[in-house]
Amino acid sequence: MSYAGKTIILGVTGSIAAYKAADLTSRLIQNGAQVHVVMTEAAREFITPLTMGTLSRNPVGGDFWETESSWQPGHIELADKADLLLVAPATAHTLAKFAQGLAPDLLSNIYLATKAPVMIAPAMNGKMLDHPATQANIEILRSRGHQILPTDEGMLACGYKGAGKLAAVDYIEQQVAQFFDGRSTV
Ligand SMILES: Cc1cc2nc3c(=O)[nH]c(=O)nc-3n(C[C@H](O)[C@H](O)[C@H](O)COP(=O)(O)O)c2cc1C
């Protein structure tokens, strides 16, 4: 796999689709990536750091104020070593934080501190996705050269049918592989 040996920071945010990040992590690891998971506080309501830490074989980042084991703040260390910052699933809130440069948590600090390319897989209710605020934030992120993956259409957890579903894990994994092959299609 083209990303074997690459260091991927996987940001997981507070979407109902957060459980799919477990499968994604497992696949990336099985194909030889080094995965460092960073979870927002909201993400921890949906899936546990225990699951993500076990699957990624690395401690999970998230508590901004935890005692550091090295002299360098965790977000700088992680930001420096990333080959890719992948956020899946990305909530409307996280898109807004990134677009506006707000930095209240570890993931948003890493976003600001890293020079690594950024790939984002949004997931949310279709009306939230269609909202001009969300669309404007997506455009801002796109204009920075970030790769925003399309959402899928289907039955959403909120009961609505339509766009906003997290892209299939297979597809996200494929996009990561293609990114490192230099053949990205999005
Ligand atoms: C059951 C439930 C499901 C949610 N699913 C989503 C979602 O799929 N996408 C989204 O943008 N927000 C969703 N939210 C709202 C976010 O969790 C909320 O905006 C949170 O502040 C996101 O914070 P974060 O971006 O820092 O993780 C959901 C909330 C609840 C209670």
The ligand as an SDF file (V2000), in Angstrom:
LIG
                    3D

 31 33  0  0  0  0  0  0  0  0999 V2000
  -26.5400   12.2880   18.6190 C   0  0  0  0  0  0  0  0  0  0  0  0
  -25.7620   13.4190   17.9900 C   0  0  0  0  0  0  0  0  0  0  0  0
  -25.2320   13.2490   16.7310 C   0  0  0  0  0  0  0  0  0  0  0  0
  -24.5140   14.2780   16.1100 C   0  0  0  0  0  0  0  0  0  0  0  0
  -24.0180   14.0720   14.8600 N   0  0  0  0  0  0  0  0  0  0  0  0
  -23.4140   15.1040   14.2290 C   0  0  0  0  0  0  0  0  0  0  0  0
  -22.9240   14.9280   12.9010 C   0  0  0  0  0  0  0  0  0  0  0  0
  -23.0040   13.8460   12.2950 O   0  0  0  0  0  0  0  0  0  0  0  0
  -22.3420   15.9960   12.3060 N   0  0  0  0  0  0  0  0  0  0  0  0
  -22.2050   17.2150   12.9230 C   0  0  0  0  0  0  0  0  0  0  0  0
  -21.7020   18.1500   12.3060 O   0  0  0  0  0  0  0  0  0  0  0  0
  -22.6240   17.3860   14.2140 N   0  0  0  0  0  0  0  0  0  0  0  0
  -23.2100   16.3680   14.8690 C   0  0  0  0  0  0  0  0  0  0  0  0
  -23.6310   16.5420   16.1640 N   0  0  0  0  0  0  0  0  0  0  0  0
  -23.3620   17.8170   16.8510 C   0  0  0  0  0  0  0  0  0  0  0  0
  -21.9080   17.8830   17.3270 C   0  0  0  0  0  0  0  0  0  0  0  0
  -21.6040   16.7880   18.1960 O   0  0  0  0  0  0  0  0  0  0  0  0
  -21.6460   19.2300   18.0240 C   0  0  0  0  0  0  0  0  0  0  0  0
  -21.7700   20.2710   17.0840 O   0  0  0  0  0  0  0  0  0  0  0  0
  -20.2810   19.2850   18.6720 C   0  0  0  0  0  0  0  0  0  0  0  0
  -20.1350   20.5710   19.2510 O   0  0  0  0  0  0  0  0  0  0  0  0
  -19.1410   19.0320   17.7010 C   0  0  0  0  0  0  0  0  0  0  0  0
  -17.9210   19.3280   18.2960 O   0  0  0  0  0  0  0  0  0  0  0  0
  -16.5280   18.9650   17.6350 P   0  0  0  0  0  0  0  0  0  0  0  0
  -16.5460   19.4740   16.2340 O   0  0  0  0  0  0  0  0  0  0  0  0
  -15.5430   19.7010   18.4830 O   0  0  0  0  0  0  0  0  0  0  0  0
  -16.3530   17.4950   17.7320 O   0  0  0  0  0  0  0  0  0  0  0  0
  -24.3240   15.5160   16.8010 C   0  0  0  0  0  0  0  0  0  0  0  0
  -24.8200   15.6610   18.0890 C   0  0  0  0  0  0  0  0  0  0  0  0
  -25.5320   14.6200   18.6780 C   0  0  0  0  0  0  0  0  0  0  0  0
  -26.0580   14.8180   20.0850 C   0  0  0  0  0  0  0  0  0  0  0  0
  1  2  1  0
  2  3  1  0
  2 30  2  0
  3  4  2  0
  4  5  1  0
  4 28  1  0
  5  6  2  0
  6  7  1  0
  6 13  1  0
  7  8  2  0
  7  9  1  0
  9 10  1  0
 10 11  2  0
 10 12  1  0
 12 13  2  0
 13 14  1  0
 14 15  1  0
 14 28  1  0
 15 16  1  0
 16 17  1  0
 16 18  1  0
 18 19  1  0
 18 20  1  0
 20 21  1  0
 20 22  1  0
 22 23  1  0
 23 24  1  0
 24 25  2  0
 24 26  1  0
 24 27  1  0
 28 29  2  0
 29 30  1  0
 30 31  1  0
M  END
$$$$
